[in-house]
């Protein structure tokens, strides 16, 4: 080990040790002797880290500025000794919350790390309901360059709260370089507008603000944040009647807020929430917000309508940057969502679950551009176009396989339309629509003109009347538009009827199959069918005797759509299986194929020359 570290690790800058239960002191001693350029050290789930070890590293590695001790058993005295030795150059520090965290925090408040930018304290897999009380003004003086304080934004199992300030205490210098602030909690906490003002009164560069679970924060309090909106702020913190805030005037050119999380999960029913004020947020940051979470908030329908309308009021050719919107459990209406969708072409995630003012079919989460509609409609959320919905009706009556080949030359993914790489959409009406309409019209003509009222003194008017009923039933049942989405990015397919979800499953349940039929003379006829679990079979080619051409077309369509292809025989070497069930290495009835059996045709011949 000494020889290896001396010869190869002299230029080492980043080192990570995971699950080291012993020999940690020996390894770090070799690192301190052989790695003078070390800048980042991570010790995850390591034991035996002593004060002497960390001090030795701080003295030998003069470029070390980042230390990650999360989930490791390290005494607070060892961390404090390291900060006292290397404090002036420490910029990033990751810790795990424990009873000894207060001692480390005391060292930070004593200005031992004036260049600290990132301070992250987490609890790992253990949930701790006791928040860490932090004196805000002292932390602002001790770490003025702090950019990311608190807990990581994803696991909300740890909370830190600003310590209440006494009367007459002057405001601290603030965090001028603060970019991210996470005060999220899985339970209701006591962060208020006054606390947020003490933290952010001088933070013009704020880009991420996570206040999930902070039910006492109101839109009026957020509106006066110094992070810049569409125009310079004209009032300070308080009731809005005071003059300009000095901190705001000092930062005329500032960054804009990009992520704002105000969700209340599982706690909004027992709280008294603000019913208005959401337009204050969207009007200020509508042109910079990329993620907005208002789930569980109690804003009224009209208030949310005005808030979402702010994304439609855009100067010139400018478009909002919003790509994630969470409205779960709010009173948003379908018309408000539709108008917002029309104004935000970059929207990638929309959560409308448990929205009481929406129709039942719309209460779900929309993920990806293939699910989020392109335009709004008054009746609710529309669906994106998936090509001509009547294209499956024209099957060709004389040369069906040639007709399909011509369609594939026009659209290589026929009958689907490619919305984006790996996502294919098919919208269609069943052919029973025109069949039922034709039957209804013909039988109506028979009844109206009395053409078959009586045949050889037998009353036969009931037959066309029955035909009218059957035709009307076929017509009505075929009116809803079907929509099938093959989403390879998520590995699932989704089938819906008139916007109502029918089924969703893995990709191995959708396939192209060659079906066999025979007549009384023993002649074989083949059909090319698109099938799937809980899907209506879609016939792509009607009866044909040309097996080779039908097989080639079926394989071509399955290859372009990246789905399975099955021959008409149950056990066959001609199956092409691209997607297997989860955990299955072999399926009975499918003979495993050799690799590279089929070669790509030469460039001189078209793929569609049947």
C-alpha positions in Angstrom: 0.0 0.0 0.0 2.7 2.6 0.8 4.5 1.9 -2.5 1.2 2.1 -4.5 0.2 5.4 -2.9 3.6 7.0 -3.4 3.9 6.1 -7.1 0.3 6.5 -8.3 -1.6 8.8 -5.9 0.6 11.9 -5.9 -1.9 13.7 -8.1 -5.0 12.4 -6.3 -7.6 15.1 -5.6 -10.8 13.2 -4.5 -10.9 10.2 -2.2 -13.9 8.2 -1.0 -13.8 5.4 1.6 -17.1 3.4 2.1 -17.8 0.8 4.8 -14.2 0.8 6.3 -14.6 -0.7 9.8 -10.8 -0.8 10.5 -7.4 0.5 9.2 -8.9 3.9 8.5 -6.2 5.7 10.5 -3.4 3.9 8.6 -4.9 4.6 5.2 -5.5 8.3 6.0 -1.9 8.6 7.3 -0.6 7.3 4.0 -2.9 9.7 2.2 -1.6 12.6 4.2 2.0 11.6 3.3 1.5 10.9 -0.4 -1.5 13.0 -1.6 -0.6 16.7 -1.2 -3.2 17.8 -3.8 -6.2 16.2 -2.1 -9.2 18.6 -2.1 -12.2 16.3 -1.3 -12.5 13.5 1.3 -15.6 11.4 1.9 -15.8 8.9 4.7 -19.1 7.0 4.5 -20.0 4.5 7.2 -16.4 4.4 8.5 -15.2 3.7 12.1 -12.1 4.7 14.0 -11.8 8.3 12.7 -9.9 10.1 15.5 -9.0 13.7 16.1 -5.4 13.1 15.4 -6.2 11.6 12.0 -8.3 14.6 10.8 -5.7 17.2 12.2 -2.9 15.3 10.4 -4.8 15.5 7.1 -5.6 19.2 7.6 -1.9 19.9 8.2 -0.5 17.8 5.3 -3.2 18.4 2.6 -3.2 22.2 2.3 -5.7 22.1 -0.6 -8.3 20.1 1.3 -11.5 22.2 1.4 -14.4 19.6 1.3 -15.1 17.0 4.0 -18.0 14.5 3.9 -18.5 12.6 7.2 -22.2 11.6 6.8 -23.1 8.2 8.3 -19.6 7.8 9.9 -18.9 7.4 13.6 -16.8 10.5 14.3 -16.6 12.4 17.6 -17.6 16.1 17.5 -14.2 17.0 19.1 -12.4 15.5 16.1 -14.5 17.6 13.7 -14.0 20.7 15.7 -10.2 20.1 15.8 -10.2 19.7 12.0 -12.2 22.9 11.5 -9.9 24.9 13.8 -6.9 23.7 11.8 -8.3 23.9 8.2 -11.3 26.3 8.9 -10.2 29.3 6.8 -10.1 27.2 3.6 -13.1 24.8 4.3 -15.9 25.4 1.7 -18.1 22.3 1.9 -19.1 20.3 5.0 -21.5 17.3 5.2 -22.5 15.9 8.6 -25.0 13.5 10.2 -27.3 14.9 12.8 -26.7 13.6 16.3 -26.6 14.9 19.9 -23.1 16.2 19.3 -24.0 18.4 16.3 -24.5 21.4 18.5 -20.8 21.3 19.4 -19.8 21.5 15.7 -22.3 24.2 15.1 -20.8 26.2 18.0 -17.4 26.1 16.2 -19.0 27.3 13.0 -20.7 30.2 14.8 -17.3 31.2 16.1 -16.2 32.2 12.6 -13.8 29.4 12.2 -15.0 28.8 8.6 -15.6 32.2 7.0 -15.4 30.7 3.5 -18.0 27.9 4.1 -20.5 27.6 1.2 -22.3 24.3 1.7 -23.4 23.0 5.0 -25.6 19.9 4.9 -26.9 17.9 7.9 -28.9 14.8 7.4 -30.2 11.9 9.5 -29.8 9.1 7.0 -32.3 6.3 7.5 -33.2 7.3 11.0 -36.1 9.8 11.4 -35.6 12.5 14.0 -38.5 14.7 15.0 -36.4 17.1 17.1 -35.3 20.0 14.9 -31.9 21.6 15.3 -32.2 25.2 16.7 -30.0 27.5 14.8 -29.2 31.1 15.8 -29.7 32.9 12.5 -27.9 36.1 13.2 -24.8 34.3 14.6 -24.7 31.9 11.7 -24.8 34.9 9.3 -21.9 36.5 11.0 -19.9 33.2 11.3 -20.5 32.0 7.7 -21.3 35.0 5.5 -20.5 33.1 2.3 -23.0 30.2 2.9 -24.9 29.2 -0.2 -26.7 25.9 0.7 -27.5 25.6 4.4 -29.7 23.0 6.2 -30.8 19.5 5.1 -30.9 17.9 1.7 -34.1 18.8 -0.2 -35.2 15.3 -1.0 -35.5 13.3 2.3 -37.7 15.4 4.6 -36.7 13.4 7.7 -34.6 16.2 9.3 -35.5 19.8 10.0 -33.6 22.7 11.3 -35.3 25.8 12.6 -34.1 29.3 13.2 -33.7 30.1 16.9 -36.1 32.8 18.1 -34.5 36.2 18.5 -35.0 38.4 21.5 -36.5 41.8 21.5 -34.4 44.6 20.2 -31.9 42.3 18.5 -30.8 44.1 15.3 -31.0 42.1 12.0 -27.9 40.2 11.0 -25.9 40.7 7.9 -27.8 38.0 6.0 -26.5 35.5 3.5 -25.6 37.5 0.4 -24.4 34.4 -1.5 -27.3 32.1 -0.5 -28.6 30.1 -3.5 -30.6 27.3 -1.9 -32.6 27.1 1.3 -34.4 24.0 2.5 -36.7 24.2 5.5 -38.9 21.2 4.4 -40.4 19.0 7.1 -42.7 16.0 7.0 -44.8 17.5 9.8 -46.0 21.0 10.3 -43.3 23.4 11.7 -43.3 26.9 13.0 -41.4 28.8 10.3 -43.2 32.1 9.8 -42.8 35.1 7.6 -40.8 36.8 10.2 -38.3 33.9 10.4 -38.0 33.8 6.6 -37.4 37.6 6.6 -34.5 37.2 9.1 -33.0 34.5 6.9 -33.4 36.0 3.4 -33.6 39.7 3.8 -30.2 40.0 2.1 -30.2 37.0 -0.3 -30.7 38.3 -3.8 -29.1 35.2 -5.5 -31.7 32.7 -4.2 -32.6 30.1 -6.8 -34.2 27.2 -4.8 -36.6 27.7 -1.9 -38.1 24.5 -0.3 -40.8 25.3 2.3 -42.8 22.0 2.2 -44.6 21.7 5.5 -44.2 25.3 6.4 -48.0 26.2 6.7 -47.3 29.5 8.4 -45.6 31.0 5.3 -48.0 33.1 3.3 -47.7 34.5 -0.3 -47.6 38.0 1.0 -44.5 37.1 3.0 -42.8 35.5 0.0 -43.7 38.4 -2.3 -41.2 40.7 -0.6 -38.2 38.4 -1.0 -35.2 40.3 -2.4 -34.6 37.7 -5.2 -35.5 39.7 -8.3 -38.8 39.2 -10.2 -40.0 41.0 -13.3 -39.2 44.4 -11.8 -37.3 45.8 -8.8 -39.1 45.5 -5.5 -40.4 48.7 -4.0 -41.1 47.7 -0.4 -39.4 46.0 2.5 -40.5 43.3 4.8 -43.6 43.9 6.8 -47.1 45.0 6.0 -46.2 46.5 2.6 -46.7 50.2 3.8 -43.0 50.9 4.4 -40.4 52.3 2.0 -37.8 50.5 0.0 -35.7 47.9 1.7 -32.0 48.9 1.9 -31.0 45.4 1.0 -33.2 45.4 -2.0 -31.8 48.7 -3.2 -28.3 47.4 -2.8 -29.0 44.6 -5.2 -30.4 46.0 -8.4 -29.1 43.3 -10.6 -29.9 39.9 -9.0 -30.7 36.3 -9.9 -34.2 35.0 -10.1 -36.0 32.2 -8.2 -36.2 29.0 -10.3 -37.7 26.4 -7.8 -40.4 27.1 -5.3 -41.9 24.3 -3.2 -44.8 25.1 -0.9 -46.5 21.7 -0.8 -48.4 20.6 2.3 -48.7 16.8 2.3 -51.2 15.2 4.6 -51.6 18.2 6.9 -53.8 20.7 5.0 -57.1 19.3 6.4 -56.3 20.3 10.0 -54.9 23.7 9.3 -56.4 27.1 8.4 -54.8 28.0 5.1 -54.7 31.2 3.1 -57.4 31.3 0.4 -55.8 34.0 -1.7 -52.4 35.4 -2.6 -51.1 32.9 -5.1 -51.0 35.5 -8.0 -48.4 37.4 -6.0 -46.0 34.5 -6.6 -46.6 33.8 -10.2 -46.7 37.4 -11.3 -43.3 38.0 -9.8 -41.5 34.9 -10.9 -43.6 33.6 -13.9 -40.7 34.1 -16.3 -38.1 32.4 -14.2 -39.8 29.6 -12.3 -39.0 26.1 -13.6 -40.6 24.1 -10.7 -43.6 25.2 -8.7 -45.3 23.1 -6.0 -48.6 24.3 -4.5 -50.0 20.9 -3.5 -52.4 20.9 -0.6 -52.7 24.7 -0.5 -56.2 26.1 0.1 -56.3 28.8 -2.6 -59.7 29.4 -4.1 -60.7 28.6 -7.7 -60.6 32.3 -8.8 -57.3 32.9 -7.0 -55.6 29.9 -8.8 -57.1 31.0 -12.1 -55.4 34.4 -11.7 -52.2 32.8 -10.7 -52.0 30.5 -13.7 -53.1 33.3 -16.0 -49.8 35.0 -15.2 -48.0 32.5 -17.3 -50.0 33.6 -20.3 -49.2 37.3 -20.0 -45.8 37.3 -21.7 -44.0 40.2 -23.4 -43.1 39.7 -27.1 -42.0 36.2 -28.1 -40.9 35.2 -24.7 -42.2 31.9 -23.2 -42.3 30.8 -19.6 -39.6 28.4 -18.4 -42.0 26.3 -16.3 -41.5 22.5 -16.8 -42.9 21.1 -13.5 -46.1 22.0 -11.8 -47.7 20.2 -8.8 -51.3 21.2 -8.1 -52.3 18.0 -6.2 -55.2 18.5 -3.8 -56.0 22.1 -4.9 -59.2 23.7 -6.2 -57.8 24.3 -9.7 -60.3 24.2 -12.6 -60.0 22.6 -16.0 -60.2 25.9 -17.9 -57.3 27.3 -15.8 -55.1 24.3 -16.4 -55.9 24.3 -20.2 -55.0 28.0 -20.6 -51.8 27.5 -18.6 -50.8 24.5 -20.8 -51.2 26.6 -23.9 -48.7 29.1 -22.5 -46.1 26.7 -21.3 -44.8 24.5 -24.2 -41.9 23.2 -22.1 -44.1 21.6 -19.4 -42.9 18.1 -18.6 -44.7 17.2 -15.4 -48.2 18.1 -14.2 -49.8 16.6 -11.1 -53.6 17.0 -10.9 -54.3 14.2 -8.4 -57.2 14.7 -5.9 -58.2 18.1 -7.5 -61.8 18.3 -6.4 -62.9 20.7 -9.1 -61.7 18.6 -12.0 -63.6 15.8 -13.8 -62.7 12.3 -12.6 -60.9 11.3 -15.7 -58.4 14.2 -15.4 -57.3 13.6 -11.8 -53.9 12.1 -12.4 -50.2 12.9 -12.9 -49.1 13.7 -16.4 -45.4 12.8 -17.1 -43.5 13.6 -20.2 -44.6 15.6 -23.4 -46.4 12.5 -24.7 -49.0 12.8 -21.9 -49.1 16.5 -21.4 -51.4 18.1 -24.1 -50.2 20.7 -26.5 -53.2 23.0 -26.3 -56.1 23.7 -23.9 -59.8 23.0 -24.4 -62.7 24.2 -22.4 -64.0 20.7 -21.7 -60.7 19.7 -20.0 -57.3 18.5 -20.9 -56.9 17.4 -24.5 -54.7 14.8 -26.0 -51.9 15.3 -28.4 -52.5 14.2 -32.0 -51.5 10.7 -32.9 -52.0 11.0 -36.7 -55.1 10.4 -38.8 -57.6 8.6 -36.5 -59.3 7.0 -39.5 -56.1 5.6 -41.1 -56.9 2.0 -40.1 -60.1 2.1 -42.0 -58.3 2.1 -45.4 -56.9 -1.3 -45.6 -56.8 -1.9 -49.4 -59.1 -4.4 -51.0 -56.9 -5.8 -53.8 -53.3 -5.8 -52.6 -53.3 -5.3 -48.8 -49.6 -5.9 -48.2 -48.6 -3.4 -50.9 -51.0 -0.9 -49.4 -49.3 -1.3 -46.0 -45.8 -1.0 -47.6 -46.9 2.3 -49.2 -48.0 3.6 -45.9 -44.7 2.7 -44.3 -42.8 4.6 -47.0 -44.8 7.7 -46.0 -44.6 7.1 -42.2 -41.8 4.7 -41.0 -43.6 4.2 -37.7 -47.1 3.5 -39.2 -49.7 3.3 -37.7 -48.1 5.2 -34.9 -46.7 8.7 -34.9 -43.4 9.4 -33.2 -43.8 12.2 -30.6 -40.2 12.1 -29.4 -37.4 9.5 -29.5 -38.7 6.3 -27.9 -42.3 7.5 -27.6 -45.0 6.5 -30.2 -48.7 7.6 -30.1 -51.6 6.1 -32.0 -55.1 7.7 -31.9 -57.9 5.9 -33.8 -61.6 5.1 -34.1 -62.9 1.6 -34.4 -64.0 0.6 -37.9 -67.3 -0.4 -36.4 -68.1 3.3 -36.4 -68.7 3.5 -40.1 -70.2 -0.1 -40.2 -72.8 0.8 -37.5 -73.6 4.1 -39.3 -74.1 2.3 -42.6 -76.3 -0.4 -41.0 -78.4 2.3 -39.3 -78.9 4.3 -42.4 -79.8 1.3 -44.6 -82.2 -0.1 -42.1 -83.7 3.4 -41.5 -84.3 3.7 -45.3 -86.1 0.3 -45.3 -88.3 1.3 -42.4 -89.1 4.8 -43.8 -90.0 3.6 -47.3 -91.6 0.4 -46.3 -89.4 -1.7 -48.6 -89.5 -4.8 -46.5 -92.7 -4.2 -44.5 -94.3 -7.5 -45.7 -92.9 -10.5 -47.6 -95.4 -13.1 -48.8 -98.0 -11.9 -46.3 -95.5 -12.1 -43.4 -94.7 -9.1 -41.3 -91.0 -8.4 -41.7 -90.7 -4.8 -40.5 -89.1 -6.0 -37.2 -85.9 -7.1 -39.0 -84.8 -3.6 -40.2 -86.0 -2.1 -36.9 -83.7 -4.6 -35.1 -80.9 -3.6 -37.5 -81.4 0.0 -36.7 -80.9 -0.8 -33.0 -77.8 -2.8 -33.6 -76.3 -0.1 -35.9 -77.1 2.6 -33.4 -75.4 0.6 -30.6 -72.3 0.0 -32.8 -72.2 3.7 -33.7 -72.5 5.0 -30.1 -70.0 2.4 -28.7 -67.4 3.3 -31.3 -67.6 7.1 -30.9 -65.0 7.5 -28.1 -61.5 8.0 -29.5 -58.9 5.4 -28.5 -55.3 6.3 -27.7 -52.3 4.0 -27.4 -48.9 5.2 -26.2 -45.7 3.2 -26.4 -43.3 4.9 -24.0 -39.9 3.2 -24.2 -38.3 5.9 -22.0 -40.4 4.6 -19.1 -40.7 1.0 -20.4 -44.6 1.0 -20.3 -47.5 1.3 -22.7 -50.7 3.2 -21.9 -54.2 2.7 -23.4 -57.0 5.1 -22.8 -60.5 5.7 -24.2 -61.7 9.3 -24.5 -59.0 10.4 -21.9 -60.0 7.7 -19.4 -57.2 5.3 -18.6 -58.0 1.7 -19.3 -54.7 -0.1 -18.7 -51.0 0.4 -18.4 -48.3 -2.3 -18.4 -44.8 -3.3 -19.4 -43.7 -3.4 -23.0 -43.5 -7.2 -23.3 -47.4 -7.3 -23.3 -47.6 -5.4 -26.6 -46.7 -7.2 -29.8 -47.3 -7.7 -33.6 -48.6 -11.1 -34.4 -49.2 -13.0 -37.7 -52.6 -14.7 -37.5 -53.7 -17.7 -39.6 -57.0 -18.5 -41.1 -58.0 -21.2 -43.6 -61.0 -21.9 -45.9 -62.8 -25.1 -46.7 -60.4 -25.9 -49.5 -57.4 -25.8 -47.2 -55.9 -22.5 -48.4 -54.1 -20.5 -45.8 -54.7 -16.8 -45.3 -52.7 -14.5 -43.0 -53.5 -11.4 -41.1 -51.1 -8.9 -39.5 -52.5 -7.8 -36.1 -51.3 -5.4 -33.4 -52.3 -7.0 -30.1 -51.7 -6.5 -26.4 -53.0 -7.2 -22.9 -56.5 -5.5 -22.6 -56.0 -4.0 -26.0 -58.5 -4.2 -28.9 -56.8 -6.1 -31.7 -56.0 -3.8 -34.6 -55.8 -5.4 -38.0 -53.0 -3.9 -40.0 -53.3 -6.1 -43.1 -56.4 -8.2 -44.0 -56.3 -11.7 -45.4 -53.4 -12.5 -47.7 -51.8 -15.6 -49.0 -48.3 -14.2 -49.3 -46.7 -15.4 -46.1 -43.1 -14.2 -46.8 -44.2 -10.6 -47.5 -46.5 -10.5 -44.5 -43.7 -11.8 -42.2 -41.3 -9.2 -43.6 -43.8 -6.3 -43.0 -44.6 -7.6 -39.5 -40.9 -7.8 -38.5 -40.3 -4.3 -40.0 -43.1 -2.7 -38.0 -42.0 -4.5 -34.8 -38.4 -3.4 -35.3 -39.4 0.3 -35.9 -41.6 0.3 -32.9 -39.2 -1.7 -30.8 -41.8 -4.3 -29.7 -42.0 -8.1 -29.9 -43.0 -10.0 -33.1 -44.7 -13.5 -33.0 -45.3 -15.9 -35.8 -48.6 -17.7 -36.3 -47.1 -20.9 -34.8 -46.9 -21.2 -31.0 -43.4 -22.6 -31.1 -41.3 -21.1 -33.8 -37.8 -19.9 -34.6 -39.3 -16.9 -36.3 -40.4 -15.2 -33.1 -38.5 -12.0 -32.4 -38.5 -11.2 -28.6 -37.1 -7.8 -27.6 -38.8 -7.5 -24.3 -39.0 -10.3 -21.7 -41.1 -10.4 -18.5 -39.3 -9.1 -15.5 -37.0 -11.8 -14.1 -37.6 -14.3 -16.9 -34.7 -15.7 -18.8 -36.7 -18.2 -20.9 -40.3 -18.7 -21.7 -41.9 -22.0 -22.8 -43.0 -22.0 -26.4 -40.3 -19.6 -27.6 -37.2 -21.2 -29.0 -34.2 -19.1 -28.3 -32.6 -17.6 -31.4 -29.0 -17.4 -32.4 -27.3 -14.0 -32.5 -26.9 -12.2 -35.8 -29.1 -14.6 -37.8 -30.7 -11.8 -39.7 -28.5 -9.2 -41.4 -29.3 -5.7 -42.5 -30.2 -5.6 -46.2 -27.8 -3.9 -48.6 -28.1 -0.2 -49.2 -29.0 -0.8 -52.9 -32.4 -2.2 -51.9 -35.1 -0.4 -50.0 -36.4 -1.8 -46.7 -39.9 -1.6 -48.1 -39.3 -3.4 -51.4 -41.5 -6.4 -50.8 
